[in-house]
Amino acid sequence: MSSTSDAKAHDSARQRLAHGKIKVLIVDDSVLMRGLLREIFSKQPDMEVVGAAPDAYTALAQIATLQPDVMTLDVEMPGMSGLTLLEKLMRERPMPVVMVSSLTAKGAETTLRALELGAVDFATKPRVDVAKGTVEMADELGQKVRNAARARPRRAHESSSTVRAVSPASLSLRTRRSLIAIGASTGGTEALVSVLSRLPADGPGVVIVQHLPALFTKPLAERLNQQSPLNVREARHGDLITPGVAFLAPGDQHLEVVRQGPRFCVALSSAPAVNRHRPSVDVLFESCARVVGATAVGVLLTGMGSDGAKGLLALRQRGARTIAQNEATCVVFGMPKEAIALGAAELVAPLDTIADAIMQ
């Protein structure tokens, strides 16, 4: 299927969702988990569980006959694994997939690989609180499936480990711009690969907020480090921001840029969530507007909600250059859309041109 037919299928799905319920297919080898997920989605007024498969082979057959809008997929299953199924699906019939996994270090690595293969999002497996008689994470899981139904699924792509040679523009960039600040959410892990892999190794320091739980940010930083000419690492409080280094905010901590004499450094905090997020893109961008100002570049990538929109506007008002990812290349056109509506984006650009836009 071509990218044009992918887009047509996505538009058709959007039209269908506007007139009916979201059709959900559950794939999990645990009969108890399938039952729990069915209960969660059946209670959502805008969702309908059309099937529940115990393995990948059954799932493939049900996808063909049931035509679900969203599939929830267990990471580890006997026979064909969840990752193998996802890779096959994204190559042959891209559709929105939400990975449902245990929140463990091993699960984080596997889930990041799933996002690389094309999964829209991931959620922690729900648990029953016997004392309260409630299902933990049920609301979050329902919202993630709802978001996924409106997302733009993308095909599994070739490895991003091959870094494109960058132009000599990096030489002037290093002297004209002191810092690059990037914010992202749903779909952002792979969007970050696209941007960072195209930036020069001698360019300005980079600070990044990607909405992720704490267990995920260190392995993501390691993955980005392998796929970029930059030195990418999880930020620590007090890190000095230097050329050629990118700092990723740790999960569950805000990242701000503060001034230390003539230089900038990282400040981490456990202050209350902003826009329901910690780390928050607005917190990062607003700190850059205060202390970096006109020599900063702000970039807002794919993501649900509005986090980062006001912060990007603050950057632009201080004279910084600001870029938002365009709708056609976003997995979820939420955060960039809100920024564009506020007039915060000086430039709206396709994902694969953003690094060049930064360098220019």
LINKAZI-V387399 format. One record per pair of residues at least 4 apart in sequence whose ideal C-beta (glycine too) atoms are under 6 Angstrom apart, sorted by the first residue. I is the first residue (numbers start at 1). J is the second residue. Records with the same first field share a line. If there is no record, write none. Layout:
BEGIN
I: J + J
END
This chain:
BEGIN
1: 5 + 6
6: 94
10: 152
13: 69
17: 149
21: 46 + 47 + 48
22: 46 + 47 + 69 + 149
23: 48 + 50 + 68 + 69
24: 41 + 47 + 49 + 70
25: 51 + 62 + 68 + 71
26: 34 + 37 + 52 + 72
27: 53 + 59 + 73
28: 33 + 34 + 74
29: 54 + 77
34: 52
36: 126
38: 42 + 49 + 52
40: 138
41: 47 + 49
42: 49
44: 142
50: 66 + 68
51: 62 + 66
53: 58 + 59 + 62
55: 77 + 79
56: 80 + 85
62: 66
69: 149
70: 96 + 145 + 148 + 149
71: 97
72: 98 + 100
73: 82 + 97 + 99
74: 82 + 100
75: 82 + 99 + 101 + 110
77: 81 + 82
80: 84 + 85
86: 114 + 117
87: 117 + 156
89: 93
90: 94 + 117 + 118 + 155 + 156
91: 156
94: 153 + 155
95: 153
96: 120 + 148 + 151 + 153
97: 119
98: 121 + 123 + 144 + 145 + 148
99: 111 + 114 + 119 + 122
100: 123 + 125
101: 107 + 111
102: 107 + 125
103: 124
105: 215
107: 111
108: 215 + 216 + 219
109: 219
111: 122
112: 219 + 220
114: 119
115: 119 + 189
117: 156
118: 154 + 156
120: 148 + 151
121: 144 + 148 + 186
123: 141 + 144
124: 137
126: 135 + 136 + 137 + 138 + 141
127: 136
128: 135
129: 134 + 136
137: 141
147: 304
151: 331 + 332
152: 331
160: 193 + 197 + 227
161: 227
163: 197 + 229
164: 198
166: 170 + 200
169: 173 + 359
170: 200 + 202 + 203
172: 176
173: 177 + 203 + 359
174: 202 + 203
177: 204 + 295 + 297
178: 204 + 295
179: 204 + 205 + 292 + 296
180: 204 + 206 + 297
181: 207 + 284 + 285 + 288 + 298
182: 208 + 299
183: 209 + 281 + 300 + 308
184: 188 + 191 + 210 + 301 + 303
185: 211 + 303 + 304
186: 303 + 304 + 331 + 332
187: 191 + 302 + 331 + 332
188: 192 + 210 + 301 + 302 + 303
191: 301 + 302 + 351
192: 196
193: 197 + 227
194: 351
195: 354 + 355
196: 224 + 228 + 230
197: 227 + 228
198: 355
199: 203 + 355
201: 229 + 244
202: 243 + 244
204: 243
205: 241 + 242 + 243 + 245
206: 246
207: 247
208: 248
209: 249 + 279 + 281 + 284
211: 277
212: 216 + 217 + 251
213: 251
214: 251 + 252
216: 220 + 251
217: 234 + 248 + 250 + 251
218: 234
221: 232 + 233 + 234 + 248
224: 228 + 232
225: 232
228: 232
230: 244 + 246
231: 244 + 245
232: 246
234: 248 + 250
235: 239 + 247 + 249 + 255 + 266
237: 268
239: 247 + 266
240: 265
241: 264 + 265
247: 266
249: 255 + 279
252: 278
253: 268 + 279
254: 269 + 271 + 278 + 279 + 283
255: 268 + 279 + 284
256: 267 + 287
257: 264 + 287 + 288 + 291
258: 265 + 267
259: 291
260: 265
273: 277 + 278
274: 280 + 282 + 283
275: 280 + 307
277: 307
280: 307
281: 307 + 308
282: 286 + 307 + 308 + 310 + 311
285: 298 + 311 + 312 + 315
286: 311 + 314
288: 292 + 296
289: 314 + 315 + 318
292: 296
293: 318
294: 319 + 320
296: 320
297: 321 + 358
298: 312 + 315 + 320 + 322
299: 323
300: 308 + 312 + 324 + 335 + 336 + 339
301: 325
302: 325 + 330 + 331 + 332
303: 332 + 334 + 335
304: 332 + 334
305: 334
306: 338
307: 335
308: 312 + 335
309: 338 + 339 + 342 + 344
312: 322 + 339 + 344
313: 342 + 344
315: 320 + 322
316: 322 + 344
321: 346
322: 344 + 345 + 346
323: 347 + 349 + 354 + 357
324: 336 + 339 + 340 + 345 + 348
325: 330 + 336 + 351
326: 348 + 349 + 350
327: 333
329: 350 + 351
333: 337
339: 344 + 345
340: 345 + 348
347: 357
349: 353 + 354 + 357
353: 357
END
